[in-house]
Amino acid sequence: MTYRVEPDGTRVYPKGWRYKPLEDSERIYGRRKPADAVERGAVRFAGNWYYPIELLPDEARVHPWTRDDAEAIEHRFGCLCHPCRTVPRVKRLKRAHVLRRLKAG
């Protein structure tokens, strides 16, 4: 929908309807936009305002301990080392099922 804006801020629509936006102090229902939205980079989604998540830089992040690829290839699964103990139970059971099928076949 297009409209013309007059110098006092009144919008005039093609069918002659006029609308003058109210000041924030005159509004019955206030705006929910935060005062610091522009400075902090807030985004409006589905009627709510969200601030961006503050994340650590990559240098300050700590990554989990992993095993080298060459060592992982010949690693015996289920030896109770740290990675073997931290694998979720479902993955352990699926791996065991696959290994049983391979040995049987």
N, C-alpha and C positions, 0 to 999 in steps of 0.2 A: 504494500500500500504506500502510495506516495503522498506527500503533503508539502505545503509551503510554510516556511518559518518566517514570521514577521519580526521586526526589530525588538519588540518587547518579549519575544520568546513564545508567542502564541502560535500553535500549529493550525493551519487551515487545510482541511482535507478536500478532495475533489467535489464532494457533494455539498460543501458549504459548512460542514461541522467545524466548530472551533474548539480547541483544547489548549488550556494554558497550564503547564506543569506547576505544581505547588512547590514551594520551598520546603526543605526538610522540617523546619520548625512549624509549618502550617499543616503538615500531614497528620491525618488521624491514625493511620497505620504507618509506623515508622519503617525506614529502610533497614534491612538487616545487614547491609554491607559494613564490614569492620572499618574503623577509621584508618587503620594502617594497612589496608589491603594492597595498595599500590606499592608501598615500600617493601612489604614482605612477600609480594608476588602471589597473593591469594587468588584462587580460582573458584568460580561459581559452577556447581554441578547439581542438577536436580533440586534447585531452590536452596541449597546449602552452600556456605562458603568454606573452603578448605585451604589451609596453608601447606606449602610444600614440606615434605619430610626432610629434616636435617640429618644427613648421613655423614659418616666418617670418611675422610679421604682414604684412597687405596693404600697409602703408605702406613696409615695407622690401624688398618684392619688386620686381624689375625686369622689366617686360614688354617683349616684342620690338618693334622698330620696325615700324610699319605705315604704309600709304599711306592718305590720305583717300579716302572712298568716291567723291566726285565725280571725283577724279583717277584712281582705279582704273578707272572706267567707260570713260574714253577712253584708257587706257594701252595702248600697243602691247606685246603679250606677246613676250618674247624679246629685250628691249633690253639685257640684261646689267646692269641696275641690281641693287641688293642683293636685293630680293624675288624678282626673276626668276631670279637665280642660286641662290637658296636653295630654290626649289620642287623637290621630288624629281623624279628623272628620269622615273618612271612617269607622274606627273601631267603633266609637260611633253609626253610622247609622246601621252597621251590627248587633251590639248588640241589638239595639232597634228593629230591624226587627225580630231577633230571639226571643226576649222577647214577642213581639206581637203575634208571631206564637204560643208560648208556652201558653200564656193566652187564645188565641182563641181555641186551641186544647184541 
